[in-house]
Amino acid sequence: MRRVNEHGELWHLYLRGKIEFTRGCQQNLIGYTQRPLSENPMSTTILLIRHGETAWNREKIFRGVYDIPLNENGRDQARQVARALKGREIHAAYSSPLSRAIETAQIALKFHGIKVKSHPSLIDFNYGEWTGLADGVVAEKWPQAHALWIAAPWQAHPPSGDSLSQVFERAFGTLAELIQKHPGQTIAIFAHRVVNKLLVLGMLTLGLERFPFIRQDNCCLNEFLYTGSDYIAIALNNVNHIKRGGAALLKEDF
């Protein structure tokens, strides 16, 4: 067994047992392996990126389907993504229809000349009556529902909002559709904290109860390889490009 941490080297990650995620283990490659993986020429590479920072991220306000734009730090974060992706071949790009994701994609792909296609199924989790309210306000007004969202979000359902299972179904179905459309190519997907976390769980074949253990910082980069039968994790919540570029990162991935 060897620790997987060699940059750019593809290894099969055995993720069928119990896994605990911490902040420290989500940078670059994670896991343990017994054998290298031969790359299938028809494998699809998935670059999954969270949108840049907004004022509501910084103020811990629930965003959901409300169209809040990037702030200047969020645009700077997106420029660091552009530098990280420069020189990589990307064949297609898809984004949530919300402007914070679309603008992130447009900035991040400025060196690629790719038209970003908006996809409605990549839109953020709908927080219903919590939308536009600060986390502390929600905790005061809906103490039981908020406590459940923190402790067991897979069982929670904000009033008039989505459930994690609903969003997982639409988002992971969309991922499968895009992979089928782009065999052997590299696709970039720009979405949201909750959507990204659910897609990562699906690709790692983990249940929704692991949702709290997955972190997605603004403009983080996740990379997976789909071989036709398995998803191979190459990077999770990679923010090295943000740190190198000097853009600020929030302490929490709210």
N, C-alpha and C positions, 0 to 999 in steps of 0.2 A: 504494500500500500504506500502511496506517496501523496503528499499534499499538493493540491492543484494551485499553482501560483505562477506558472511560467507564462509571461506575456506572449500572446499570439499563438500559443500552442493549444491544439484542440484535444481535449480528453473527455472520455465518457464519465459522467458524474452519476454515481450510484446514490439515488435519492429515495429509495423505497422504504428505508427505515425511519426511525424517529429523527427529526431534524429540529434543532433550535437555532433561530437566527438572532444575531446581535448586531449592533451598529457596526462593529469592527469587522465582521466577517462578510459584509456585503459589498466590499470594494473588489472589483476585478473578478477573477475566478474563485470559486468556492468549492469545497467538497473534497472527497477522497476518491481515488481511482486505482484500478488494477491494470488497466490496459489503455493504450492510446486509441483514438478513434480515427479510422480512415475516412476522409471527407468524400462524400458522395457528390459527383459533379452536378447532380440535379438538386442538391440541397438548397434550401432557401434561407438566406440570412435575414433576420428580423432585428432592426434597430428600433428600440422602443424608448421614446424620450418624453419626459414630462415637460409641460409648458414652463416658462419662466415665471419669476415672482410677480405678484400683483400687490396692490395696497391691502387687499383683503387677506392675503396670506400673512402679511406682516402683522395685521391687526387681529388675526385669528377669527375672521368672520367666515361663516359658511357661504361658499360661492355657488356650487352646484351648477344649474343651468343658466344662472344670471351671467350676462356677458360683461364681465369686468375686464378692462384692458391690462396689459402689462404695465408695470412701472419702469422707471429708467434702469434700475438694477436688473429687472427681468430681461430687458433688452440686452444689457451687457452680458448676462448669463447666456443668452441665445447666441451672442457673438462668439463666446468661448466654445459653444457647441460647433459653430461653423468652423472654427480653427481645428477642432478635434476631428471633424469629418472631412476636412479638406484633403483631397487626393484619394479618397475612398470612392469606389464606383457605387453609385446608388441608382437603381433603375426606376423606382417609383416612390412617391411620397403621399401619405394619407394623413388627414388631420381631423380632429373634432371640428365641428362647425363654429365653435366659439372663438372669438377673436384672439384671446390669449394664447390659444394653441396654434391658430393659423399664423399669427404674427411670429411666434417662436419658430415655426417651420420655415417661413419665408426668410427670416434672418439666418437661421441655421444652415439653410441650403443655398446661400447666396453664391457659392462657388460652383454649384452643380447645374444651374440652368434648368431645374426641374419644376414643372407646374405642380403645385400642391393641390391634391384633390380632397375636398371636404366630404366626410362620410358621417351621416347622422347617427349611426350606431356607436360612434366613438365619443359621443357627447358625455359630459360628466354625470355623475350620480345626482339625482334630483333630491335635494334635502327638504322639499315641500315647505312647510311653514317655518322651518329653520333658516331658509335662504335669506341672506342679508342680515342675519343676527350674529352677534359675537358669541363665541363659545360659552363665556360666562353667563350671558343672558339666557341662552338655551338651558344651561344647567340649573338656573333659578326657576325658569318658567316650566320646564318639563324635567324635573329632577330624576324621576324613575327612567324615562325614556333615554335621557342623556347618559345616565349611569350604565344602562344596558349597551348603549352605543360604544362606550369606552371599554367595558368589560367583555362583552360578547357581541360585537357588531354584526356578526352573521345572523343573529337572532333579532336584531333591531329593525325598526321600520319608522323613520321620522313621519309625523303626521302629514298625510297627503303627498308623501315622498316615495322613493324607491326602496327596494330591499337589495342587499348584495347579490342574492341569487338571481334577481331579475336582470341586474346590470351584467353579471357574469355571463348569463345566457346570450344576451345580445352582443356583448363585446367579443367573447371567445368565438361565437359563430362568425362574426365579421373577420376575425383573424384567420380562421380556417378558409374563408372565402378568398381573402387576399393572398394567402399562401398558394392556394390552388390556381390563382390567376397569374402568379409569378414564379413558376418552378425554376430553380437554378439561378434566381436573381436575388438582389438585395433590395429590401423595402424598408423605408423609414416610416414610422408611425408616431404621431405627436398627439398625446392625449393628456389625461388628468391623473391626479394622485390615486383616486379610488379605482378608476378604470385600469391604470397601469398595474396596480397591486393585484387586481383580479386576473389580469392577463398573465402576470408572472406566476401566480399560484397555479393557474391552469397549465402553463408550460412546464412547471415543476411537478405536476400531478399531485398537488397538495390540496387539502380541503379548505373550505372557507374559514374554518376555525383557526387557521394559521395567518389570517389577515393581519392581526396586530403585529406580527413578527416581521412583516415586509415593510421596508422603508423606501420612500420615493421622494427625494429632494427635488426642488425646482431645477429643471434642465439637467437632471441626471440622465445617464445613458445606460440602458440595458441592452445586451446583445445575446441573441439566441440563434442557434442553427437548427433548422428543421430538416431531418434526413429523409423524410418520407414515412418514418415510423416513430421517431423519437425527437424530442426537443433537447438540445444540448445547450446548457448555460455557459456562456463565455464571459459575460459581465453583468453584475447586478448593482444598481444604484451607484454607478461609477460617477463620481464628481471631481475626479482629479483635474480635469480640464478647467473646471470652475475655480478650483484652488490655485492652479498655476496662473490663470488669467487675472486673478485678483478681485473677481466679483464676490460680493458678500453672499453667505448662505445662512438661512435661518437655523436656529438650534433645533427646532421641531419641524417635521415634514407635514405641516398643517396646510 
